[in-house]
Amino acid sequence: MKRKIWTVAAIAATVTAMSAGAVSAAGQYDSEVKQLF
């Protein structure tokens, strides 16, 4: 049972890290586009 909790926690952490990376990448892209125009 404990192992399942760790697996879910690991998946949640991975998803959180991926979404955070996507948000920061989008923000960086947005600021670069604003600099061009």
C-alpha positions in Angstrom: 0.0 0.0 0.0 2.8 2.4 0.9 4.5 1.7 -2.4 1.3 2.9 -4.3 1.3 6.2 -2.4 5.0 6.8 -3.4 4.2 6.0 -7.0 1.3 8.5 -7.0 3.5 11.1 -5.3 6.2 10.6 -7.9 3.8 10.9 -10.8 2.3 14.0 -9.2 5.7 15.6 -8.7 6.6 14.8 -12.3 3.4 16.4 -13.6 3.9 19.4 -11.4 7.5 19.9 -12.6 6.4 19.5 -16.3 3.6 22.0 -16.0 5.9 24.4 -14.1 8.5 24.1 -16.9 5.8 24.6 -19.5 4.6 27.8 -17.8 8.0 29.2 -17.4 8.9 28.4 -21.1 5.6 30.1 -22.2 6.4 33.1 -20.1 9.9 33.3 -21.5 8.6 33.0 -25.1 6.0 35.6 -24.4 8.5 38.1 -23.1 10.8 37.5 -26.1 7.9 38.1 -28.5 7.1 41.4 -26.7 10.7 42.5 -27.1 10.6 41.9 -30.9 7.5 44.0 -31.4 
